[in-house]
């Protein structure tokens, strides 16, 4: 699993959650996690979460830390498991900053307010995750929490820590599955 932090601002619209987006735009081939900072403006027509579409709950924020993960080896069930692992890793990294959040499924909450959005899906060639954390509290359709209010100033450094922990965990999982012999 490779990783890249994209230094240019990108508005996440939902179209970025597509196969080979990381490869086509940033020349990182294969399973990877990419992060970038930007506004989030996902119209209902681009929403992957059908429940949010049914409830007419588009996603928006003025500034979020976005992660896109693409894996070419796992199905949707396993990608949902990786999504939950990724959320747990974000929670662990926040704890390194002495910030304590509550996890419920694939959501993180700080002082009862939602910090994150996350979805896992499958394409014809890969499985994908989009996870984003509010950097600021403005532009969201609900009252949210933010990394800024938690005192996290260096968003790039935070992002790199999260990606390093995640890629290390995935590599360790790959090693773990290859070091055992089969039983009969």
Secondary structure, DSSP 8 states (H G I E B T S, - for coil): -EEEEE-S---B-STTSSTTHHHHHH---SSEEEEEEEEEEE-GGG---HHHHHTT--EEEEEEEEEEEEESS--HHHHHHHHHHHHHHHHHHHHHTT---EEETTEEEETTEE-EEEEEEE-SS-EEEEEEEESSSTT-SS-B--TTTTT---HHHHHHHHHHHHHHHHHHHHHHHHSS----
